[in-house]
Amino acid sequence: MTQAIISLGNTQDRLLNIIKGKYGFKNKSDTVNFVIEKFGEELLEPELRPAYVQKIKTLEQKGKLSKYRSLSALRADVEHA
């Protein structure tokens, strides 16, 4: 386990205390880990569900997906849909 000494401002300390109380964490370390995990989920791209990947592959095989050479071509197609 890695340990770190961090400096928090008053606002950040209050915010950690609010999150700690809201989610019932025992200490600020658990709270900081929670915030990091929560932010990490939003930051990192989630893996696609296998059913969705299969659906896209099926659409590709049927030729129902279109390729566009430019943004203006896509925009024109969308506007005339």
Secondary structure, DSSP 8 states (H G I E B T S, - for coil): ---------HHHHHHHHHHHHHHT-SSHHHHHHHHHHHHHHHHS-----HHHHHHHHHHHHHT-----SSHHHHHHHHHT-
